[in-house]
Amino acid sequence: MTADPVADPPKPPEHNRTDVDFRKPMPRPKVRGIVIDFHCHLLAHRHASAWFESARHYGIDCFLTMTPLEEAMGIQRDYPGKVNFIVVPKWDLSTTTLAQWLDDWRRRLDMFYNLGSRMVKFHMAPGTIHRRGLKLDAPELEPFFEAVIERKMAVMTHVGDPETWYTGKYADAATYGTREEHYAMWTGVMRRYPHIPWVGAHMGGNPENIPRLQSLLDEFPNLSLDCSATRWMVREISARRDEAREFFIKNAERIMWGSDQVSGDDRGFDFLSSRWWAHRKLMETAAIVPTPIFDPDLPEDKQPMLRGLALPDELLQKLYHDNAIKFLARIGATFDAWG
Ligand SMILES: [Zn+2]
């Protein structure tokens, strides 16, 4: 029996539930110089052609990417000047002990450094801490911070996760800890290393609580935030659109734009485009539209509206370009092919 196309219309893909034509031209962001995606995951060389095709369409030129070391060299060779790698460990530690994994990570830090990397990422989301049994303030990580200081590098941390997860899959606080404990862990380490340039990924992991973000920025002058993660930011920035807009304007020098785009074998032009489309609508326009991307954190009948921030041009210039360039200059990183 074949499907009847009238009775059974094809289900729209989760990245495009509102039938957006992602191939429709969109003017480049109104930015002098390169547009930089400060937080993304181009995971493999074989994903790069779809990635750069979509990026070109949306006017995004250069990328701070968390690419596995094994894939980094080929991407750097074939897309020179487009990528700067953030130091990441092997994601999976199931085949090694924690000590072996840390040892491998420490060697990767130096190998990434030789490829031009100047920032080390610590993924300290509640689920990751639990799975690895490793906290940001663990003594085992002190040699990493010492290496960062010695090499004049920066740190990026992912601390916190969506509030919907704290009330959902992390509700068992005895297993996962509380949000307050996670932020105490983070600020404790930042107090220990006050001179390290630091990026709090995903709006410091708590876009739901803008006063918390303001007090973090006020206490830690070397802290910047990236505003990456598509569904999370669309949901939570839109939910408090005016408050978020004021925060962006007030902290114009302290936020870098990023997407948290993740490449994949099944992620072609349209999927990748949906992320950059949504981020650009959110930052640049006053659109109030249903988000094209399905948000699994909310029920079907409560899907978020995207409410654009319509940020002023001078601020977009900083978010997409100036702040990233200044941050990178402090740590000696560039988008030149061989840094
Ligand atoms: Zn990410």
py3Dmol code that shows the C-alpha trace and the ligand (Angstrom):
import py3Dmol

protein = """\
ATOM      1  CA  MET A   1       0.000   0.000   0.000  1.00  0.00           C
ATOM      2  CA  THR A   2       1.417   3.429  -0.880  1.00  0.00           C
ATOM      3  CA  ALA A   3       0.866   6.563   1.152  1.00  0.00           C
ATOM      4  CA  ASP A   4      -1.833   8.845  -0.171  1.00  0.00           C
ATOM      5  CA  PRO A   5      -0.124  12.236  -0.511  1.00  0.00           C
ATOM      6  CA  VAL A   6      -3.396  14.076   0.104  1.00  0.00           C
ATOM      7  CA  ALA A   7      -4.552  12.086   3.129  1.00  0.00           C
ATOM      8  CA  ASP A   8      -1.007  11.786   4.556  1.00  0.00           C
ATOM      9  CA  PRO A   9       0.835  15.034   3.867  1.00  0.00           C
ATOM     10  CA  PRO A  10       4.535  14.608   4.639  1.00  0.00           C
ATOM     11  CA  LYS A  11       5.364  15.696   8.180  1.00  0.00           C
ATOM     12  CA  PRO A  12       7.395  18.911   8.083  1.00  0.00           C
ATOM     13  CA  PRO A  13      11.000  18.412   9.219  1.00  0.00           C
ATOM     14  CA  GLU A  14      11.778  19.444  12.806  1.00  0.00           C
ATOM     15  CA  HIS A  15      14.091  22.180  11.544  1.00  0.00           C
ATOM     16  CA  ASN A  16      11.427  23.730   9.348  1.00  0.00           C
ATOM     17  CA  ARG A  17       7.915  23.403  10.682  1.00  0.00           C
ATOM     18  CA  THR A  18       6.767  26.697   9.164  1.00  0.00           C
ATOM     19  CA  ASP A  19       7.949  26.066   5.612  1.00  0.00           C
ATOM     20  CA  VAL A  20      10.596  28.793   5.435  1.00  0.00           C
ATOM     21  CA  ASP A  21      12.485  29.010   2.142  1.00  0.00           C
ATOM     22  CA  PHE A  22      16.030  28.971   3.529  1.00  0.00           C
ATOM     23  CA  ARG A  23      17.431  29.454   0.012  1.00  0.00           C
ATOM     24  CA  LYS A  24      15.828  32.863  -0.257  1.00  0.00           C
ATOM     25  CA  PRO A  25      18.598  35.458  -0.275  1.00  0.00           C
ATOM     26  CA  MET A  26      19.223  37.302   2.996  1.00  0.00           C
ATOM     27  CA  PRO A  27      21.463  40.369   2.945  1.00  0.00           C
ATOM     28  CA  ARG A  28      24.705  40.067   4.889  1.00  0.00           C
ATOM     29  CA  PRO A  29      24.645  41.428   8.438  1.00  0.00           C
ATOM     30  CA  LYS A  30      25.409  45.158   8.320  1.00  0.00           C
ATOM     31  CA  VAL A  31      28.938  44.662   9.566  1.00  0.00           C
ATOM     32  CA  ARG A  32      32.276  46.075   8.465  1.00  0.00           C
ATOM     33  CA  GLY A  33      34.772  43.218   8.238  1.00  0.00           C
ATOM     34  CA  ILE A  34      34.273  39.500   8.766  1.00  0.00           C
ATOM     35  CA  VAL A  35      31.248  38.085  10.588  1.00  0.00           C
ATOM     36  CA  ILE A  36      32.426  35.654  13.275  1.00  0.00           C
ATOM     37  CA  ASP A  37      30.486  32.768  14.764  1.00  0.00           C
ATOM     38  CA  PHE A  38      32.167  32.555  18.158  1.00  0.00           C
ATOM     39  CA  HIS A  39      30.784  29.184  19.264  1.00  0.00           C
ATOM     40  CA  CYS A  40      30.095  26.293  16.934  1.00  0.00           C
ATOM     41  CA  HIS A  41      30.850  22.652  16.259  1.00  0.00           C
ATOM     42  CA  LEU A  42      32.059  21.774  12.772  1.00  0.00           C
ATOM     43  CA  LEU A  43      32.662  18.159  13.669  1.00  0.00           C
ATOM     44  CA  ALA A  44      34.175  16.681  10.525  1.00  0.00           C
ATOM     45  CA  HIS A  45      35.858  17.635   7.273  1.00  0.00           C
ATOM     46  CA  ARG A  46      33.157  15.769   5.342  1.00  0.00           C
ATOM     47  CA  HIS A  47      30.557  18.203   6.744  1.00  0.00           C
ATOM     48  CA  ALA A  48      32.425  21.291   5.636  1.00  0.00           C
ATOM     49  CA  SER A  49      31.045  21.807   2.130  1.00  0.00           C
ATOM     50  CA  ALA A  50      27.386  22.019   3.272  1.00  0.00           C
ATOM     51  CA  TRP A  51      28.515  24.093   6.266  1.00  0.00           C
ATOM     52  CA  PHE A  52      30.352  26.711   4.227  1.00  0.00           C
ATOM     53  CA  GLU A  53      27.646  26.826   1.564  1.00  0.00           C
ATOM     54  CA  SER A  54      25.015  27.667   4.164  1.00  0.00           C
ATOM     55  CA  ALA A  55      27.341  30.016   6.035  1.00  0.00           C
ATOM     56  CA  ARG A  56      28.075  31.933   2.841  1.00  0.00           C
ATOM     57  CA  HIS A  57      24.340  32.259   2.173  1.00  0.00           C
ATOM     58  CA  TYR A  58      23.824  33.794   5.634  1.00  0.00           C
ATOM     59  CA  GLY A  59      26.893  36.035   5.467  1.00  0.00           C
ATOM     60  CA  ILE A  60      28.900  34.256   8.169  1.00  0.00           C
ATOM     61  CA  ASP A  61      32.588  34.173   7.394  1.00  0.00           C
ATOM     62  CA  CYS A  62      34.680  32.750  10.226  1.00  0.00           C
ATOM     63  CA  PHE A  63      34.256  30.275  13.052  1.00  0.00           C
ATOM     64  CA  LEU A  64      35.521  29.475  16.515  1.00  0.00           C
ATOM     65  CA  THR A  65      34.806  25.784  16.359  1.00  0.00           C
ATOM     66  CA  MET A  66      35.016  22.821  18.700  1.00  0.00           C
ATOM     67  CA  THR A  67      36.313  20.283  16.214  1.00  0.00           C
ATOM     68  CA  PRO A  68      37.861  16.976  17.235  1.00  0.00           C
ATOM     69  CA  LEU A  69      41.634  17.174  16.807  1.00  0.00           C
ATOM     70  CA  GLU A  70      41.527  14.302  14.306  1.00  0.00           C
ATOM     71  CA  GLU A  71      39.428  16.438  11.923  1.00  0.00           C
ATOM     72  CA  ALA A  72      41.036  19.810  12.536  1.00  0.00           C
ATOM     73  CA  MET A  73      44.070  19.609  10.263  1.00  0.00           C
ATOM     74  CA  GLY A  74      42.138  18.797   7.090  1.00  0.00           C
ATOM     75  CA  ILE A  75      39.648  21.597   7.695  1.00  0.00           C
ATOM     76  CA  GLN A  76      42.417  24.086   8.357  1.00  0.00           C
ATOM     77  CA  ARG A  77      44.195  22.994   5.171  1.00  0.00           C
ATOM     78  CA  ASP A  78      41.137  23.234   2.920  1.00  0.00           C
ATOM     79  CA  TYR A  79      39.432  26.266   4.488  1.00  0.00           C
ATOM     80  CA  PRO A  80      42.399  28.417   5.476  1.00  0.00           C
ATOM     81  CA  GLY A  81      41.601  31.556   7.418  1.00  0.00           C
ATOM     82  CA  LYS A  82      38.008  30.466   8.113  1.00  0.00           C
ATOM     83  CA  VAL A  83      38.418  28.530  11.335  1.00  0.00           C
ATOM     84  CA  ASN A  84      40.088  28.818  14.695  1.00  0.00           C
ATOM     85  CA  PHE A  85      39.817  25.733  16.881  1.00  0.00           C
ATOM     86  CA  ILE A  86      38.813  25.719  20.519  1.00  0.00           C
ATOM     87  CA  VAL A  87      40.740  23.124  22.538  1.00  0.00           C
ATOM     88  CA  VAL A  88      38.472  20.207  23.366  1.00  0.00           C
ATOM     89  CA  PRO A  89      39.117  16.745  24.776  1.00  0.00           C
ATOM     90  CA  LYS A  90      38.064  13.522  23.180  1.00  0.00           C
ATOM     91  CA  TRP A  91      34.310  13.604  23.853  1.00  0.00           C
ATOM     92  CA  ASP A  92      33.954   9.970  24.811  1.00  0.00           C
ATOM     93  CA  LEU A  93      35.840   8.650  27.799  1.00  0.00           C
ATOM     94  CA  SER A  94      34.112   5.296  27.994  1.00  0.00           C
ATOM     95  CA  THR A  95      37.143   3.402  26.684  1.00  0.00           C
ATOM     96  CA  THR A  96      39.686   4.926  29.085  1.00  0.00           C
ATOM     97  CA  THR A  97      40.125   5.759  32.734  1.00  0.00           C
ATOM     98  CA  LEU A  98      39.630   9.381  33.757  1.00  0.00           C
ATOM     99  CA  ALA A  99      43.400   9.714  34.314  1.00  0.00           C
ATOM    100  CA  GLN A 100      44.202   8.455  30.801  1.00  0.00           C
ATOM    101  CA  TRP A 101      41.561  10.710  29.317  1.00  0.00           C
ATOM    102  CA  LEU A 102      42.953  13.766  31.112  1.00  0.00           C
ATOM    103  CA  ASP A 103      46.449  12.865  29.990  1.00  0.00           C
ATOM    104  CA  ASP A 104      45.248  12.653  26.390  1.00  0.00           C
ATOM    105  CA  TRP A 105      43.413  15.978  26.724  1.00  0.00           C
ATOM    106  CA  ARG A 106      46.521  17.666  28.099  1.00  0.00           C
ATOM    107  CA  ARG A 107      48.514  16.515  25.053  1.00  0.00           C
ATOM    108  CA  ARG A 108      45.708  17.658  22.767  1.00  0.00           C
ATOM    109  CA  LEU A 109      45.956  21.113  24.312  1.00  0.00           C
ATOM    110  CA  ASP A 110      49.508  21.460  23.019  1.00  0.00           C
ATOM    111  CA  MET A 111      48.665  20.003  19.618  1.00  0.00           C
ATOM    112  CA  PHE A 112      45.718  22.376  19.212  1.00  0.00           C
ATOM    113  CA  TYR A 113      47.953  25.234  20.353  1.00  0.00           C
ATOM    114  CA  ASN A 114      50.283  24.421  17.478  1.00  0.00           C
ATOM    115  CA  LEU A 115      47.320  24.743  15.099  1.00  0.00           C
ATOM    116  CA  GLY A 116      46.647  28.249  16.414  1.00  0.00           C
ATOM    117  CA  SER A 117      44.132  27.490  19.180  1.00  0.00           C
ATOM    118  CA  ARG A 118      44.160  29.954  22.053  1.00  0.00           C
ATOM    119  CA  MET A 119      41.064  28.977  24.043  1.00  0.00           C
ATOM    120  CA  VAL A 120      40.307  25.869  26.115  1.00  0.00           C
ATOM    121  CA  LYS A 121      36.738  24.694  26.562  1.00  0.00           C
ATOM    122  CA  PHE A 122      35.550  23.078  29.781  1.00  0.00           C
ATOM    123  CA  HIS A 123      32.184  21.405  29.289  1.00  0.00           C
ATOM    124  CA  MET A 124      30.699  21.464  32.778  1.00  0.00           C
ATOM    125  CA  ALA A 125      26.989  21.045  32.139  1.00  0.00           C
ATOM    126  CA  PRO A 126      25.246  19.073  34.904  1.00  0.00           C
ATOM    127  CA  GLY A 127      24.912  15.942  32.790  1.00  0.00           C
ATOM    128  CA  THR A 128      28.591  16.057  31.753  1.00  0.00           C
ATOM    129  CA  ILE A 129      29.821  16.531  35.330  1.00  0.00           C
ATOM    130  CA  HIS A 130      27.756  13.558  36.389  1.00  0.00           C
ATOM    131  CA  ARG A 131      28.877  11.342  33.506  1.00  0.00           C
ATOM    132  CA  ARG A 132      32.589  12.123  33.829  1.00  0.00           C
ATOM    133  CA  GLY A 133      32.703  12.539  37.570  1.00  0.00           C
ATOM    134  CA  LEU A 134      34.769  15.681  37.038  1.00  0.00           C
ATOM    135  CA  LYS A 135      34.016  19.186  38.286  1.00  0.00           C
ATOM    136  CA  LEU A 136      35.526  22.446  37.109  1.00  0.00           C
ATOM    137  CA  ASP A 137      37.202  22.949  40.489  1.00  0.00           C
ATOM    138  CA  ALA A 138      38.747  19.451  40.562  1.00  0.00           C
ATOM    139  CA  PRO A 139      42.486  19.381  41.415  1.00  0.00           C
ATOM    140  CA  GLU A 140      43.043  17.288  38.263  1.00  0.00           C
ATOM    141  CA  LEU A 141      42.208  20.370  36.171  1.00  0.00           C
ATOM    142  CA  GLU A 142      44.729  22.692  37.819  1.00  0.00           C
ATOM    143  CA  PRO A 143      47.490  21.760  35.311  1.00  0.00           C
ATOM    144  CA  PHE A 144      45.128  22.816  32.524  1.00  0.00           C
ATOM    145  CA  PHE A 145      44.602  26.243  34.054  1.00  0.00           C
ATOM    146  CA  GLU A 146      48.334  26.559  34.593  1.00  0.00           C
ATOM    147  CA  ALA A 147      48.912  25.720  30.917  1.00  0.00           C
ATOM    148  CA  VAL A 148      46.297  28.308  29.938  1.00  0.00           C
ATOM    149  CA  ILE A 149      48.032  31.008  31.987  1.00  0.00           C
ATOM    150  CA  GLU A 150      51.501  30.044  30.791  1.00  0.00           C
ATOM    151  CA  ARG A 151      50.415  30.190  27.140  1.00  0.00           C
ATOM    152  CA  LYS A 152      48.278  33.339  27.627  1.00  0.00           C
ATOM    153  CA  MET A 153      45.198  31.488  26.457  1.00  0.00           C
ATOM    154  CA  ALA A 154      41.499  31.972  27.252  1.00  0.00           C
ATOM    155  CA  VAL A 155      38.898  29.686  28.770  1.00  0.00           C
ATOM    156  CA  MET A 156      35.360  28.944  27.661  1.00  0.00           C
ATOM    157  CA  THR A 157      33.030  27.190  30.068  1.00  0.00           C
ATOM    158  CA  HIS A 158      29.629  25.648  29.688  1.00  0.00           C
ATOM    159  CA  VAL A 159      28.107  25.822  33.163  1.00  0.00           C
ATOM    160  CA  GLY A 160      24.384  25.494  33.722  1.00  0.00           C
ATOM    161  CA  ASP A 161      21.746  24.259  31.345  1.00  0.00           C
ATOM    162  CA  PRO A 162      18.186  25.262  30.439  1.00  0.00           C
ATOM    163  CA  GLU A 163      15.875  25.803  33.383  1.00  0.00           C
ATOM    164  CA  THR A 164      13.522  23.327  31.696  1.00  0.00           C
ATOM    165  CA  TRP A 165      16.214  20.681  32.253  1.00  0.00           C
ATOM    166  CA  TYR A 166      16.837  21.584  35.905  1.00  0.00           C
ATOM    167  CA  THR A 167      13.132  21.106  36.551  1.00  0.00           C
ATOM    168  CA  GLY A 168      13.053  18.051  34.251  1.00  0.00           C
ATOM    169  CA  LYS A 169      15.899  15.626  33.685  1.00  0.00           C
ATOM    170  CA  TYR A 170      18.099  17.114  36.443  1.00  0.00           C
ATOM    171  CA  ALA A 171      15.320  17.281  39.020  1.00  0.00           C
ATOM    172  CA  ASP A 172      17.176  14.710  41.135  1.00  0.00           C
ATOM    173  CA  ALA A 173      19.505  17.213  42.811  1.00  0.00           C
ATOM    174  CA  ALA A 174      21.270  14.492  44.803  1.00  0.00           C
ATOM    175  CA  THR A 175      22.550  13.130  41.464  1.00  0.00           C
ATOM    176  CA  TYR A 176      23.046  16.296  39.436  1.00  0.00           C
ATOM    177  CA  GLY A 177      23.471  19.048  42.001  1.00  0.00           C
ATOM    178  CA  THR A 178      21.598  22.332  41.995  1.00  0.00           C
ATOM    179  CA  ARG A 179      22.055  25.334  39.765  1.00  0.00           C
ATOM    180  CA  GLU A 180      23.333  27.313  42.762  1.00  0.00           C
ATOM    181  CA  GLU A 181      26.025  24.685  43.379  1.00  0.00           C
ATOM    182  CA  HIS A 182      27.074  24.804  39.724  1.00  0.00           C
ATOM    183  CA  TYR A 183      27.440  28.592  39.753  1.00  0.00           C
ATOM    184  CA  ALA A 184      29.314  28.495  43.072  1.00  0.00           C
ATOM    185  CA  MET A 185      31.746  26.020  41.454  1.00  0.00           C
ATOM    186  CA  TRP A 186      32.206  28.297  38.438  1.00  0.00           C
ATOM    187  CA  THR A 187      32.650  31.582  40.290  1.00  0.00           C
ATOM    188  CA  GLY A 188      35.027  29.902  42.743  1.00  0.00           C
ATOM    189  CA  VAL A 189      37.350  28.981  39.872  1.00  0.00           C
ATOM    190  CA  MET A 190      37.052  32.413  38.230  1.00  0.00           C
ATOM    191  CA  ARG A 191      38.061  34.001  41.545  1.00  0.00           C
ATOM    192  CA  ARG A 192      41.100  31.730  41.610  1.00  0.00           C
ATOM    193  CA  TYR A 193      42.168  32.854  38.098  1.00  0.00           C
ATOM    194  CA  PRO A 194      40.979  36.464  37.816  1.00  0.00           C
ATOM    195  CA  HIS A 195      43.268  37.334  34.898  1.00  0.00           C
ATOM    196  CA  ILE A 196      42.193  34.634  32.449  1.00  0.00           C
ATOM    197  CA  PRO A 197      40.004  35.985  29.629  1.00  0.00           C
ATOM    198  CA  TRP A 198      36.860  33.901  30.040  1.00  0.00           C
ATOM    199  CA  VAL A 199      33.770  33.164  27.943  1.00  0.00           C
ATOM    200  CA  GLY A 200      30.571  31.961  29.581  1.00  0.00           C
ATOM    201  CA  ALA A 201      28.918  29.926  26.831  1.00  0.00           C
ATOM    202  CA  HIS A 202      25.174  30.116  26.107  1.00  0.00           C
ATOM    203  CA  MET A 203      24.565  33.429  27.927  1.00  0.00           C
ATOM    204  CA  GLY A 204      26.444  32.053  30.885  1.00  0.00           C
ATOM    205  CA  GLY A 205      24.126  29.048  30.836  1.00  0.00           C
ATOM    206  CA  ASN A 206      21.233  30.975  32.315  1.00  0.00           C
ATOM    207  CA  PRO A 207      19.401  33.252  29.869  1.00  0.00           C
ATOM    208  CA  GLU A 208      16.358  32.687  32.083  1.00  0.00           C
ATOM    209  CA  ASN A 209      17.971  34.806  34.801  1.00  0.00           C
ATOM    210  CA  ILE A 210      19.291  38.063  33.398  1.00  0.00           C
ATOM    211  CA  PRO A 211      20.001  39.589  36.830  1.00  0.00           C
ATOM    212  CA  ARG A 212      22.363  36.649  37.498  1.00  0.00           C
ATOM    213  CA  LEU A 213      24.181  37.349  34.232  1.00  0.00           C
ATOM    214  CA  GLN A 214      24.516  41.018  35.114  1.00  0.00           C
ATOM    215  CA  SER A 215      25.998  40.251  38.507  1.00  0.00           C
ATOM    216  CA  LEU A 216      28.479  37.803  36.928  1.00  0.00           C
ATOM    217  CA  LEU A 217      29.611  40.456  34.441  1.00  0.00           C
ATOM    218  CA  ASP A 218      29.808  43.049  37.212  1.00  0.00           C
ATOM    219  CA  GLU A 219      31.928  40.862  39.463  1.00  0.00           C
ATOM    220  CA  PHE A 220      34.259  39.442  36.785  1.00  0.00           C
ATOM    221  CA  PRO A 221      35.678  42.093  34.447  1.00  0.00           C
ATOM    222  CA  ASN A 222      37.459  39.459  32.319  1.00  0.00           C
ATOM    223  CA  LEU A 223      34.244  37.546  31.661  1.00  0.00           C
ATOM    224  CA  SER A 224      32.405  37.767  28.351  1.00  0.00           C
ATOM    225  CA  LEU A 225      29.351  35.802  27.277  1.00  0.00           C
ATOM    226  CA  ASP A 226      28.428  34.141  24.030  1.00  0.00           C
ATOM    227  CA  CYS A 227      24.785  34.048  23.041  1.00  0.00           C
ATOM    228  CA  SER A 228      24.901  30.660  21.302  1.00  0.00           C
ATOM    229  CA  ALA A 229      22.333  27.795  21.284  1.00  0.00           C
ATOM    230  CA  THR A 230      19.466  28.214  18.870  1.00  0.00           C
ATOM    231  CA  ARG A 231      16.375  26.678  20.454  1.00  0.00           C
ATOM    232  CA  TRP A 232      17.389  27.727  23.956  1.00  0.00           C
ATOM    233  CA  MET A 233      18.030  31.366  23.011  1.00  0.00           C
ATOM    234  CA  VAL A 234      14.988  31.626  20.756  1.00  0.00           C
ATOM    235  CA  ARG A 235      12.815  30.347  23.604  1.00  0.00           C
ATOM    236  CA  GLU A 236      14.282  32.295  26.526  1.00  0.00           C
ATOM    237  CA  ILE A 237      15.389  35.543  24.897  1.00  0.00           C
ATOM    238  CA  SER A 238      12.006  35.795  23.172  1.00  0.00           C
ATOM    239  CA  ALA A 239      10.251  35.077  26.478  1.00  0.00           C
ATOM    240  CA  ARG A 240      11.834  38.190  28.060  1.00  0.00           C
ATOM    241  CA  ARG A 241      12.527  40.119  24.916  1.00  0.00           C
ATOM    242  CA  ASP A 242      12.650  43.666  26.338  1.00  0.00           C
ATOM    243  CA  GLU A 243      14.751  42.741  29.369  1.00  0.00           C
ATOM    244  CA  ALA A 244      17.152  40.795  27.143  1.00  0.00           C
ATOM    245  CA  ARG A 245      17.414  43.692  24.699  1.00  0.00           C
ATOM    246  CA  GLU A 246      18.346  46.080  27.493  1.00  0.00           C
ATOM    247  CA  PHE A 247      20.944  43.601  28.734  1.00  0.00           C
ATOM    248  CA  PHE A 248      22.548  43.362  25.289  1.00  0.00           C
ATOM    249  CA  ILE A 249      22.639  47.129  24.940  1.00  0.00           C
ATOM    250  CA  LYS A 250      23.972  47.695  28.468  1.00  0.00           C
ATOM    251  CA  ASN A 251      26.725  45.077  27.991  1.00  0.00           C
ATOM    252  CA  ALA A 252      27.508  45.856  24.371  1.00  0.00           C
ATOM    253  CA  GLU A 253      31.229  45.138  24.730  1.00  0.00           C
ATOM    254  CA  ARG A 254      30.852  41.884  26.652  1.00  0.00           C
ATOM    255  CA  ILE A 255      28.831  39.600  24.360  1.00  0.00           C
ATOM    256  CA  MET A 256      30.012  37.651  21.316  1.00  0.00           C
ATOM    257  CA  TRP A 257      27.514  36.258  18.860  1.00  0.00           C
ATOM    258  CA  GLY A 258      27.660  32.506  18.314  1.00  0.00           C
ATOM    259  CA  SER A 259      25.280  29.891  17.018  1.00  0.00           C
ATOM    260  CA  ASP A 260      26.199  26.558  18.646  1.00  0.00           C
ATOM    261  CA  GLN A 261      25.626  25.125  15.190  1.00  0.00           C
ATOM    262  CA  VAL A 262      26.524  21.413  15.151  1.00  0.00           C
ATOM    263  CA  SER A 263      27.334  19.709  11.843  1.00  0.00           C
ATOM    264  CA  GLY A 264      26.295  16.141  11.097  1.00  0.00           C
ATOM    265  CA  ASP A 265      26.109  13.513   8.379  1.00  0.00           C
ATOM    266  CA  ASP A 266      22.349  14.054   8.083  1.00  0.00           C
ATOM    267  CA  ARG A 267      22.551  17.853   8.359  1.00  0.00           C
ATOM    268  CA  GLY A 268      22.470  19.484   4.955  1.00  0.00           C
ATOM    269  CA  PHE A 269      21.991  23.054   3.742  1.00  0.00           C
ATOM    270  CA  ASP A 270      18.457  23.465   5.097  1.00  0.00           C
ATOM    271  CA  PHE A 271      19.139  22.154   8.589  1.00  0.00           C
ATOM    272  CA  LEU A 272      22.280  24.262   8.998  1.00  0.00           C
ATOM    273  CA  SER A 273      20.527  27.276   7.521  1.00  0.00           C
ATOM    274  CA  SER A 274      17.647  26.993   9.998  1.00  0.00           C
ATOM    275  CA  ARG A 275      20.042  27.751  12.861  1.00  0.00           C
ATOM    276  CA  TRP A 276      21.746  30.764  11.308  1.00  0.00           C
ATOM    277  CA  TRP A 277      18.398  32.028   9.991  1.00  0.00           C
ATOM    278  CA  ALA A 278      16.874  31.902  13.486  1.00  0.00           C
ATOM    279  CA  HIS A 279      19.849  33.598  15.171  1.00  0.00           C
ATOM    280  CA  ARG A 280      19.900  36.393  12.630  1.00  0.00           C
ATOM    281  CA  LYS A 281      16.139  36.957  12.902  1.00  0.00           C
ATOM    282  CA  LEU A 282      16.506  37.031  16.681  1.00  0.00           C
ATOM    283  CA  MET A 283      19.373  39.530  16.737  1.00  0.00           C
ATOM    284  CA  GLU A 284      18.659  41.783  13.777  1.00  0.00           C
ATOM    285  CA  THR A 285      14.918  41.982  13.216  1.00  0.00           C
ATOM    286  CA  ALA A 286      11.725  42.874  15.045  1.00  0.00           C
ATOM    287  CA  ALA A 287      10.053  39.732  13.700  1.00  0.00           C
ATOM    288  CA  ILE A 288       7.420  38.079  15.848  1.00  0.00           C
ATOM    289  CA  VAL A 289       6.973  34.716  14.165  1.00  0.00           C
ATOM    290  CA  PRO A 290       6.498  31.097  15.203  1.00  0.00           C
ATOM    291  CA  THR A 291       9.936  29.522  15.316  1.00  0.00           C
ATOM    292  CA  PRO A 292      10.516  27.161  12.392  1.00  0.00           C
ATOM    293  CA  ILE A 293      12.549  24.837  14.629  1.00  0.00           C
ATOM    294  CA  PHE A 294      10.663  22.395  16.837  1.00  0.00           C
ATOM    295  CA  ASP A 295      11.512  22.907  20.521  1.00  0.00           C
ATOM    296  CA  PRO A 296      11.404  19.528  22.274  1.00  0.00           C
ATOM    297  CA  ASP A 297      11.472  21.244  25.678  1.00  0.00           C
ATOM    298  CA  LEU A 298       7.974  22.589  25.177  1.00  0.00           C
ATOM    299  CA  PRO A 299       4.750  20.781  24.327  1.00  0.00           C
ATOM    300  CA  GLU A 300       3.468  20.782  20.786  1.00  0.00           C
ATOM    301  CA  ASP A 301       0.759  23.361  21.567  1.00  0.00           C
ATOM    302  CA  LYS A 302       3.141  25.699  23.427  1.00  0.00           C
ATOM    303  CA  GLN A 303       5.879  26.125  20.835  1.00  0.00           C
ATOM    304  CA  PRO A 304       7.674  29.475  21.236  1.00  0.00           C
ATOM    305  CA  MET A 305       7.284  32.576  19.161  1.00  0.00           C
ATOM    306  CA  LEU A 306      10.566  34.080  18.020  1.00  0.00           C
ATOM    307  CA  ARG A 307      10.584  37.733  19.111  1.00  0.00           C
ATOM    308  CA  GLY A 308      13.445  39.565  17.453  1.00  0.00           C
ATOM    309  CA  LEU A 309      15.610  41.988  19.422  1.00  0.00           C
ATOM    310  CA  ALA A 310      16.094  44.402  16.489  1.00  0.00           C
ATOM    311  CA  LEU A 311      19.463  45.424  17.921  1.00  0.00           C
ATOM    312  CA  PRO A 312      20.933  48.686  16.634  1.00  0.00           C
ATOM    313  CA  ASP A 313      23.547  48.506  13.880  1.00  0.00           C
ATOM    314  CA  GLU A 314      26.385  49.728  16.145  1.00  0.00           C
ATOM    315  CA  LEU A 315      25.661  46.855  18.502  1.00  0.00           C
ATOM    316  CA  LEU A 316      25.494  44.269  15.718  1.00  0.00           C
ATOM    317  CA  GLN A 317      28.907  45.486  14.601  1.00  0.00           C
ATOM    318  CA  LYS A 318      30.241  44.627  18.071  1.00  0.00           C
ATOM    319  CA  LEU A 319      28.405  41.320  18.476  1.00  0.00           C
ATOM    320  CA  TYR A 320      29.309  39.895  15.090  1.00  0.00           C
ATOM    321  CA  HIS A 321      32.804  41.335  14.761  1.00  0.00           C
ATOM    322  CA  ASP A 322      34.444  43.868  17.068  1.00  0.00           C
ATOM    323  CA  ASN A 323      34.085  42.023  20.383  1.00  0.00           C
ATOM    324  CA  ALA A 324      35.397  38.773  18.936  1.00  0.00           C
ATOM    325  CA  ILE A 325      38.358  40.474  17.243  1.00  0.00           C
ATOM    326  CA  LYS A 326      39.267  42.301  20.462  1.00  0.00           C
ATOM    327  CA  PHE A 327      38.934  39.153  22.531  1.00  0.00           C
ATOM    328  CA  LEU A 328      41.065  37.164  20.101  1.00  0.00           C
ATOM    329  CA  ALA A 329      43.686  39.909  19.943  1.00  0.00           C
ATOM    330  CA  ARG A 330      44.168  39.632  23.723  1.00  0.00           C
ATOM    331  CA  ILE A 331      45.118  35.973  23.338  1.00  0.00           C
ATOM    332  CA  GLY A 332      47.078  36.272  20.105  1.00  0.00           C
ATOM    333  CA  ALA A 333      44.557  34.393  17.967  1.00  0.00           C
ATOM    334  CA  THR A 334      43.757  35.343  14.398  1.00  0.00           C
ATOM    335  CA  PHE A 335      41.897  34.063  11.398  1.00  0.00           C
ATOM    336  CA  ASP A 336      45.024  34.036   9.277  1.00  0.00           C
ATOM    337  CA  ALA A 337      45.627  30.635   7.787  1.00  0.00           C
ATOM    338  CA  TRP A 338      48.557  29.723  10.009  1.00  0.00           C
ATOM    339  CA  GLY A 339      47.905  32.112  12.861  1.00  0.00           C
TER     340      GLY A 339
END
"""
ligand_1 = """\
1
ZN
Zn 28.335 24.284 21.948
"""
view = py3Dmol.view(width=600, height=400)
view.addModel(protein, "pdb")
view.setStyle({"model": 0}, {"cartoon": {"style": "trace"}})
view.addModel(ligand_1, "xyz")
view.setStyle({"model": 1}, {"stick": {}})
view.zoomTo()
view.show()
